[in-house]
């Protein structure tokens, strides 16, 4: 019985050592790619977020009121070509999903329920947001752009058409929102479980931690500062966890030593 137990411990130790070695060799360049290249791409998302949602007149609380929809639907008076440029970040969202390689590498030992599923939900959400939400924000401003160009003044028609556009946008975005918020909370639970390579306090740098801190800081900020914090909140949601996870894995996991198996 004791021999069998010792063999199992040695086998587990060998598997862990092999896993660590494989991670060091195969993923050092991948961490550089996600930590540097993907972060640069995510910064462009921030530029496009400003195009869509920044207003120097909105305070933090205004960003949680109907006033922000007026900014988005009117494009805040920005020219048509600039709103078109704001859509280009949607092209890059497949690259943005690579940020979850970092989190999966650090969480995979927590298993299917605490690592695989929440990471899959977040990856799905980001892919959907790129095509539906980020590119779709521009469509919410089409009527106001058209009205400003054509000079039409039919308020009943424009109100009804705007309502239909908004309903279609929300329906198309529904699954992305559900996956995003479910995966965000679920992934934070996985980190807090203590079963990942990340310490529990690292939840501060998780998407949920960054989302909460961004919202709190933004709400407390006056105009025009609030817009610089809250207009690109989706960018902070991606950028900060991406950089933090890449740096932590590179410093700690890649150089970590496999602990000796405990003898019983």
Buried (B, 14 or more C-beta within 10 A) or exposed (E): EEEEEEEEBEEEBEEBEEEBEEBEEEBEEBBEBBBEEBBEBBBBBBBBBBBBBBBEEBBBBBBBEEBBEBBBBBBBEBEBEEBEBBBBBBBBBEBBBBBBBBBBBBBBEBBEEBBBBBBBBBBBBBBBBBBBBBBBBBBBBBBBBBBBEEEEEEEEEBEEBBEEBBEEBEEBBEEBBBBBBBBBBBBBBBBBBEBBBBEEEBBBBBBBBBBBBBBEBBBEBEBEBBBBBBBBBBBBBBBBBBBBBBBBBBEEBBEEEBEEBEEE
